[in-house]
Amino acid sequence: MPPNKWLERTWSTASRRLHGASAAPPPPRRSATPLAPEIVRIGGMLMATALLFLSALVSAGFCAFLAGEKNRSAIGWFFLGLFFNLIALVALVGAPVRQTPFPK
C-alpha cells in the first residue's frame, strides 16, 4: 500500500475521532522529488549497471595487459577478465610467466 494512502486513512480516522464524522481529509501531499519514484529507481539501476560494466572493463583491460606481460593470450584473458572480473585477475596473477612466447 502506498504511504500516501496509509497516511490519508490514518489522518481521516484520527480526525473523525477528534472532530466527529464531518472532518475533511487533508489535501494530498506533494512528492519530495520532482520526478516520479519509478524514474528515480530506474536511474539508480542504470547507474549501478554502468558502474558494474565500467569495473568489468577496467578488470578486463588490466587482465589483458598482465597477460601480455606474462606471454599469454591478451585477447583470451581480456574476455576472461570481462566475464569473471576478480577471479580471472587472481588466476592470472598466480600464473607463472610463460617461457616461450604466445604465437600471434
QUIMOKA-V186315 format. One record per residue. N is the residue number from 1. OMEGA is omega as a letter, one per 40 degrees, with the letter a starting at -180 (none if undefined). Layout:
N & OMEGA
N & OMEGA
This chain:
1 & i
2 & a
3 & a
4 & i
5 & i
6 & a
7 & i
8 & a
9 & i
10 & a
11 & a
12 & i
13 & a
14 & a
15 & i
16 & i
17 & a
18 & a
19 & a
20 & a
21 & a
22 & a
23 & a
24 & i
25 & a
26 & i
27 & a
28 & a
29 & i
30 & a
31 & i
32 & i
33 & i
34 & i
35 & i
36 & a
37 & a
38 & a
39 & i
40 & i
41 & i
42 & i
43 & i
44 & i
45 & i
46 & i
47 & i
48 & i
49 & i
50 & i
51 & i
52 & i
53 & i
54 & i
55 & i
56 & i
57 & i
58 & i
59 & a
60 & i
61 & i
62 & i
63 & i
64 & i
65 & a
66 & i
67 & i
68 & i
69 & a
70 & i
71 & i
72 & a
73 & a
74 & a
75 & i
76 & i
77 & i
78 & a
79 & i
80 & i
81 & i
82 & a
83 & a
84 & i
85 & a
86 & i
87 & i
88 & i
89 & i
90 & i
91 & a
92 & i
93 & i
94 & a
95 & i
96 & i
97 & i
98 & a
99 & i
100 & a
101 & i
102 & a
103 & a
104 & none
